[in-house]
Amino acid sequence: MKTQPGQLPQLLKKGLASVYLISGDEPPLLVQECCDQIRAAAREAGYLDRLTFHADNQFDWNTVADECNALSLFAEKRRIEIHLPTGKLGGDGRRVLEQVLQSPPPEDVILLLISARLDAAETKRKWYKELQGHGVHVPLWPVEGDKFPGWLQQRATSKGLSLTRGALGILAERLEGNLLAASQELDRLTLLTNGKTIDEETVEQAVQDSVRFNGFELVTELLSGKAVHACRMIGGVLEQEGENPLGLLTVLVRDLHLIVELKTALPGGENPPAGFLKKRGVFQPKRSSAVQQAARRLSLAQLHQAINLCSLIDRAAKGFDDLSPPWHHLRDLSLILAGKRAS
């Protein structure tokens, strides 16, 4: 069956399915939270042992078949997690999952598939139809700019926070669609306000007392082509204080794709139509100006080069690249976005 992320907790309370599929490119926060809910329910039900596989092009899918069919000598309950980074299983993956799902895993095994967005062709495959019959699919979609204030209000309510309309507006403008930053900000407000209604003054004070590093400022500097200042921020704050760049990377990748869209729609460098950027979650004048400047200054080739480099930064920040730290790639990115040649 297919369900929405908000319905997942109630489904888990009714009992565990034999297989779960969480799919979506963005936002990573919601993917992580859905997976954590399933993991927590599985642990509570006694599934304490976990096996994790990453299904890249070299992955041997027979390993999954062997694990699903293996009988545990000590009747240990296991969670088998399979990460599908491209959302495509390939011939071997489809064959194995079809076999596994036709005869659902034994009761001591729960299968969790964590995938990039599935395309329409993949959802017509036999393995997916078998999963629909025996398990649960939770598809996740990006929260569009005009939907973000509503998502923020719902998130605040779930945390027991009461926001005035003005406070909600300030937060929505400041956070600009970054779900991870929004969740962290609401957690901080929960600690600061102790159940009181949050108004504009409270939010402004919280902003002034927030952490020294402002990821949005760095993104704006990068898009503005201010490589020298951006590199100072990268080396002086990100690297020295150990800040994780994944939060700002989410915003930067979204903005780069927006710039590609803007440049494609207006190849002559004209000003975008009224409301074009606001409908896509860009509210602050400074950021709007940086996006438009980047669209005029950078070529499509440079923009695609920058997006590809963001993938390397993401891998390095997650520990998949021991040779090149994320700070090195970020400095190269600042040069590319300034129209210069990276090292």
C-alpha positions in Angstrom: 0.0 0.0 0.0 1.0 3.6 -0.5 0.7 6.1 2.4 1.7 9.7 3.3 4.5 10.4 5.8 2.0 11.9 8.2 0.0 8.6 8.3 3.1 6.4 8.9 3.1 6.7 12.8 -0.5 5.4 13.0 0.2 2.5 10.6 3.2 1.5 12.7 1.1 1.4 15.8 -1.3 -1.1 14.1 1.6 -3.4 13.4 4.7 -3.9 11.3 4.7 -4.8 7.7 7.3 -7.2 6.3 8.7 -4.5 3.9 8.9 -0.7 3.7 10.0 1.5 0.9 10.9 5.2 1.6 11.5 7.0 -1.7 12.4 10.6 -2.6 15.3 12.9 -3.6 14.2 15.7 -1.3 13.9 16.5 1.5 16.5 14.4 3.3 15.0 15.4 6.7 11.7 13.7 5.9 13.4 10.6 4.5 15.5 10.3 7.7 12.5 10.8 10.0 10.4 8.2 8.2 13.2 5.7 8.4 13.8 6.5 12.1 10.1 5.9 12.9 10.3 2.5 11.2 13.6 1.6 13.0 12.2 2.7 16.4 9.0 0.6 15.9 11.1 -2.4 14.8 13.5 -2.1 17.8 10.5 -1.9 20.1 9.2 -5.1 18.5 12.5 -6.9 19.1 14.2 -6.4 15.7 17.6 -5.4 17.2 20.0 -6.8 14.7 20.6 -4.6 11.6 22.2 -5.3 8.3 22.8 -2.4 5.9 23.6 -2.7 2.1 24.3 0.0 -0.5 23.1 -1.2 -3.9 25.6 0.5 -6.3 26.5 -0.9 -9.7 28.9 -3.5 -8.1 26.4 -4.8 -5.6 25.7 -8.5 -5.4 21.9 -8.8 -4.9 22.3 -12.6 -4.1 23.5 -11.4 -0.7 20.1 -10.0 0.0 18.4 -13.2 -1.1 20.7 -15.3 1.1 20.0 -13.0 4.1 16.3 -13.1 3.7 16.2 -16.8 3.3 18.7 -17.6 6.1 17.3 -19.2 9.2 18.6 -17.7 12.4 19.9 -20.3 14.9 19.0 -18.1 17.8 15.7 -16.7 16.3 17.2 -13.2 16.3 14.9 -10.7 14.7 16.7 -8.7 12.0 16.3 -5.5 10.0 17.7 -5.5 6.5 18.2 -2.0 5.1 19.0 -1.5 1.4 20.0 2.0 0.1 19.1 2.6 -3.6 21.0 5.8 -4.5 19.7 6.0 -8.1 16.2 4.6 -7.6 16.9 1.9 -10.1 17.4 -1.8 -9.2 18.7 -3.2 -12.4 17.9 -6.7 -13.6 19.4 -8.6 -10.7 17.8 -6.4 -8.1 14.4 -6.7 -9.6 14.7 -10.5 -9.9 15.8 -10.9 -6.3 13.1 -8.5 -4.9 10.4 -10.3 -6.9 11.5 -13.6 -5.4 11.7 -12.2 -1.9 8.4 -10.4 -2.1 6.5 -13.2 -3.7 7.2 -15.2 -0.6 7.5 -12.5 2.0 10.5 -12.7 4.4 10.1 -14.8 7.5 8.7 -13.1 10.6 12.1 -12.6 12.0 13.1 -10.2 9.1 11.9 -6.7 8.2 13.1 -5.2 4.9 13.6 -1.4 4.6 14.3 0.0 1.2 15.6 3.6 1.1 15.6 4.9 -2.4 15.9 8.0 -4.5 12.7 9.0 -6.3 11.3 6.2 -8.4 10.4 7.0 -12.0 7.1 5.9 -13.6 8.7 3.0 -15.3 10.0 1.5 -12.1 6.6 1.7 -10.4 5.2 -0.5 -13.2 7.7 -3.3 -12.5 6.6 -6.6 -11.0 8.7 -6.1 -7.9 6.9 -2.9 -7.1 3.5 -4.4 -7.5 4.5 -7.2 -5.2 5.7 -4.6 -2.6 2.4 -2.8 -2.9 0.6 -6.1 -1.9 2.9 -7.0 1.0 4.4 -3.8 2.3 4.2 0.0 2.6 5.5 2.6 0.3 6.0 6.2 1.6 6.8 8.5 -1.3 8.3 11.9 -0.3 8.1 15.1 -2.4 9.9 18.5 -2.0 7.9 21.1 -0.1 7.3 23.9 -2.7 7.9 27.5 -1.7 4.3 28.5 -1.4 3.6 25.4 0.7 6.4 26.0 3.1 4.6 28.3 5.6 1.8 25.7 5.9 4.4 23.0 6.5 6.2 25.2 9.1 2.9 25.8 10.9 2.1 22.1 11.0 5.5 21.3 12.2 5.3 23.9 14.9 2.0 22.6 16.1 3.3 19.0 16.3 6.1 20.3 18.6 3.5 22.1 20.8 4.5 25.6 19.6 2.0 28.4 19.1 3.1 31.0 16.5 1.4 34.3 15.7 0.9 35.0 12.0 3.7 37.6 12.1 6.2 35.2 13.8 5.3 32.5 11.2 6.0 35.0 8.4 9.4 36.0 9.7 10.4 32.3 10.1 9.2 31.4 6.7 11.1 34.2 5.1 14.3 33.6 7.0 14.3 29.8 6.6 13.4 29.9 2.9 12.3 26.3 2.5 15.2 24.7 4.3 13.4 21.9 6.2 16.4 20.9 8.3 17.1 24.4 9.4 13.4 24.9 10.1 13.3 21.8 12.3 16.4 22.9 14.3 15.0 26.5 14.7 11.7 25.2 16.0 13.5 22.9 18.4 15.5 25.9 19.7 12.3 27.9 20.1 10.7 25.1 22.1 13.5 25.3 24.6 13.5 29.2 24.7 9.8 29.9 25.0 8.6 27.2 27.5 5.1 26.8 26.1 4.4 30.6 25.6 2.9 31.9 22.4 5.8 33.0 20.0 5.4 36.5 18.5 7.5 38.6 16.2 9.6 40.0 19.0 10.4 36.5 20.3 11.5 35.3 16.9 13.7 38.4 16.3 15.4 38.0 19.6 16.0 34.3 18.9 17.5 35.2 15.6 19.9 37.6 17.3 20.9 35.0 19.8 21.4 32.2 17.1 24.6 30.6 16.2 27.4 32.6 14.7 27.4 30.8 11.4 24.8 31.8 8.9 24.6 29.3 6.1 22.2 31.5 4.1 24.8 34.3 4.1 27.4 32.0 2.7 25.0 30.7 0.0 24.3 34.4 -1.0 28.1 35.2 -1.1 28.7 32.1 -3.3 25.9 33.0 -5.7 27.1 36.6 -5.8 30.6 35.4 -7.0 32.3 36.8 -3.9 34.9 34.0 -3.8 37.4 35.8 -1.4 34.8 36.4 1.3 33.2 33.0 0.8 36.5 31.3 1.2 37.1 33.2 4.5 33.8 32.0 5.8 34.5 28.4 4.7 37.9 28.3 6.3 37.2 30.5 9.3 33.8 29.1 10.4 32.9 25.9 8.6 36.3 24.2 8.8 37.7 25.5 12.1 34.4 25.1 14.1 33.5 21.8 12.5 30.1 22.9 11.1 28.5 20.3 8.9 27.9 21.8 5.4 25.0 19.6 4.5 22.4 22.1 5.6 23.7 24.9 3.4 24.3 22.4 0.6 20.6 21.7 0.4 19.8 25.4 -0.1 22.7 25.9 -2.5 21.7 22.9 -4.8 18.1 24.1 -4.8 19.2 27.6 -5.8 21.5 26.3 -8.5 18.7 24.4 -10.1 16.5 27.5 -9.9 19.2 29.5 -11.6 19.4 26.9 -14.4 15.6 27.1 -14.7 15.7 30.9 -14.8 18.6 31.0 -17.3 16.8 28.5 -19.6 13.5 30.5 -19.4 15.2 33.9 -20.0 18.3 33.2 -22.0 18.7 37.0 -22.8 19.2 37.8 -19.2 15.9 39.7 -18.8 14.4 40.3 -15.4 12.0 37.4 -14.4 8.3 38.0 -14.4 6.7 39.4 -11.2 6.3 36.6 -8.6 8.6 34.1 -10.5 11.1 33.8 -7.6 8.6 34.1 -4.8 6.6 31.2 -6.1 9.8 29.2 -5.9 10.5 30.2 -2.3 12.8 33.2 -2.8 11.5 36.0 -0.6 14.5 38.0 0.6 15.6 40.8 -1.8 19.3 40.1 -1.2 19.0 36.5 -2.2 16.7 37.3 -5.1 19.4 39.7 -6.4 22.1 37.1 -6.0 20.1 34.5 -7.9 19.4 36.9 -10.8 23.1 38.1 -10.9 24.3 34.4 -11.1 21.8 33.7 -13.9 23.3 36.6 -16.0 27.0 35.9 -15.0 27.3 32.1 -15.3 26.9 29.8 -18.3 24.8 26.7 -18.2 28.1 24.7 -18.4 29.4 26.4 -15.3 26.1 25.9 -13.4 26.1 22.1 -14.2 29.7 21.9 -13.2 28.8 23.5 -9.9 25.9 21.1 -9.3 28.2 18.1 -10.0 30.7 19.5 -7.5 27.9 19.7 -4.9 27.5 15.9 -5.3 31.2 15.5 -4.3 30.7 17.8 -1.3 27.7 15.8 -0.2 29.8 12.5 -0.4 32.7 14.1 1.4 30.5 15.5 4.2 28.9 12.1 4.7 32.3 10.4 5.0 32.5 8.6 1.6 35.6 10.5 0.5 38.5 10.3 2.9 41.0 12.0 0.5 39.2 15.2 -0.2 37.4 17.0 2.7 34.3 19.0 1.9 36.1 22.3 2.6 38.4 21.7 -0.4 35.5 21.2 -2.7 33.6 24.2 -1.3 36.6 26.4 -2.1 36.6 25.1 -5.7 32.9 25.7 -5.9 33.4 29.3 -4.8 35.8 29.8 -7.7 33.5 28.2 -10.2 30.6 30.4 -9.1 32.9 33.4 -9.4 33.6 32.5 -13.0 37.2 31.3 -12.3 38.9 28.0 -12.9 38.9 25.7 -9.9 42.1 24.0 -8.8 
